[in-house]
C-alpha cells in the first residue's frame, strides 16, 4: 500500500513536471517571437531615421539656395530710362542697292581680269613682237603682214609686184637688219627655216632674195629636197636639173641655175628628189659647192626644210653664216619654236633673229599704232579690192 502511494506520488509529480515543462516551452516560444518582432521594428526604425536624416539634409540645401537667391534678388534694382527717342529711318535697311551694285561691279571687274589673265596664260602662241623676243629669246627682225592677194599676184613675188606695200616694207626691214649687223662681218650665207611646214619660210626666202638682189648678186637655193616649193612658186620647170643633180656631179652649175629677168637674182631649185637628201647635204661635194658659190655670189639664201621634221636644217645651219627663223603668228606654239631654236643652236647655228610671219596688222600689238593703217593699202588705192586670203 505504501509503495503504491509512493508510485502514485511520483506519477503526480511527473505529470506536474511535464505540465511545467510545456508551460515553460510556450513561454520560451513567446519570448523568441517577441525578440524577433523587436529586431524587425528596430530595423524599420533605423531605416526611417536614415530617411529623415537624408530629407533633412536636402531640405537644408534647398533652403540655403532659396535664401541666397532671395538675397541676390533683393540687391538688384531695375532702372529704365529713355536715352534717345526712336527715329524712323528714311532709307530702307535692306536691300542696300548701292552696296549690291558696287559689289557686283567690283566682282565682275575682278572676274574679267582673272579670265583675261587665264586666257593669256593658256595662249601658247606668239602674238606680238614683245611675245617673240620674250618667249623665244631672239630679236625680232620684222613682222610680215598677212596679205590679201589680188588675182594673178603670188605671195612669193609680192616684193616685186607690190613694192610699196607693208609686206615689201617688212621684207626691207629684214634685209636692212641683216645688212647693218654684217657691216664688219658680211652675212654671206643665210638659211631660212621654221619649226614646222606651213609657216611661210619659202615665201620669206624668195622675197628676201628679191630684196637683196636689188643691190647684190644673189643666189636662192631650194635645199628642201624632200618637199621643194620654190620652183612651183616662181613658175619654173620642176624637171629642170637642180641641186641634187649638181651635188651628185651629174650636171654643171650653169645648166642648173635659173636667171630671173630684170634682177641679179639666180635660183637653184631642188631638182629631182633624191632618196638620201641628208647624205647629199653632209657630203664633201656639197660643202665644196657652197665654197664655189660663195665666190660667185655676194649673198646666198637657202630655203631649208623645217627643223622639227628632219635633220637637214641643222646641217645647213651649221654651214651658214646665220639663220633666219620664221614663225607663223597666232599659230605655232612657242614651246615648239623654242625647241627648234635650241636644236639649231646646239648644232652650232648662229641665230640672226625671228620673222613673225602672217601677222594680223589690225592688231596693234605687232607694231603699236601701225595696226591702224588701212589694210587694203597693201595694193594701193587703185588696185582691185577683190582678193583672196593667202
Steps between C-alpha positions, in 0.01 A plus 500: 500500500776737581683417181197573290461829673858583435470407132181702471674793657784473253257485211323813617833676537601381152176627349542831678864521371383428148230767530759746626729401212226564245421832660864601496536390136208726403651788691831447325327500156311818584823662618673405175215649292508814709876531449466452119225764481714740696797453259279565192362816654851617585601451133197691377577774748858525375377526138253772592768688689728490194220633275434778742865594509528500117186709459625740764828547310317560170272746672798686645664522153184629333441750773858627468461545123165671547640744751799581274273565200273720707799697627635559147156595366464746780826672400403555129298801402363555152560851369344585160529833324480633142843580361394609149160502342447258208529666160352349182773449233424664165698235304430126508743283693466216249567466214788750480497551125813713473706247695364211294568674167849610610589152618369343179702747290823433690451123484424516126813707441716258698347205313568663164862568599540141621357363174731724297805381695385138466458534123842663474650218706334228292589668168831344403529666159715803414278803446732800489856625471525509877374141515759386246793655681383406849397141430768407246796703626587631152466848345207557265623584151154598377131416513382409150129571450244249388397618154190488284621415152331641191467273201825405329724608791714236672614543860845387393528791256313757706816700570541549124132541412400726793816696587310764701306258716549443872608149405788638291592741778521209745733311262717812468514520880634144514758579231608820673541324835720234343709751304556728798599209725752387239686825430817363660427135422284471188228237515591280205274196538156526658278203587125562526313235698208443739373251755239328286359527145246768415665795676598678177878455508526447121304820430728694736809345339389592146401857581811553713711379205319744269570782747871417522520466122428872459858581600689168497557182306277254682442126468184342643539126569209265563671253733173335602554193285213318672217747431640766263276801437703785351475374140122483529468846661721662233336305216819315407532158340497226765693265273784747454834379646558631848694466824479123527645441150767765562622340826500156340724637225247417229456861382701818473415815695408705194245236398328503842468872575201709392551870438205719601436769241538860606714424807833362611324205666587145401305197621627148561197275539501167682476302178415132510415373847784267608453198729761633746480882535679511837796302369535743207505797738762332719723417205828676428369583153224715648745681727730563203201622300414759766859626492488526120165679506627738767768618258246569225225672704489775760216333696362147505155442646408138572141383546534216751259225610323556834706420808259268679451258209854411388862579584570676169444845651755439776763394245434800274496743796838376621652590160334840465599843628171523684139386524172690458223325692147545361206466737132518410323749727211383720555140391824325588539412872800689632620183678535330160683799354728529803587130472585545130721801577678304773559214255656739249718669761615166635612414146717813488265736316522878537146637540445842337146535631133420456260599223141507623312401185134542403445751776160667525583870479149588611629399841706790640712262708735438210625849428313731731304756298593346165208267547271795421626527141253412228533129441418531129782748447717195426398539139443872479171684473444417132563127516231238487332461839373153427760266644544164653693439819847341466 
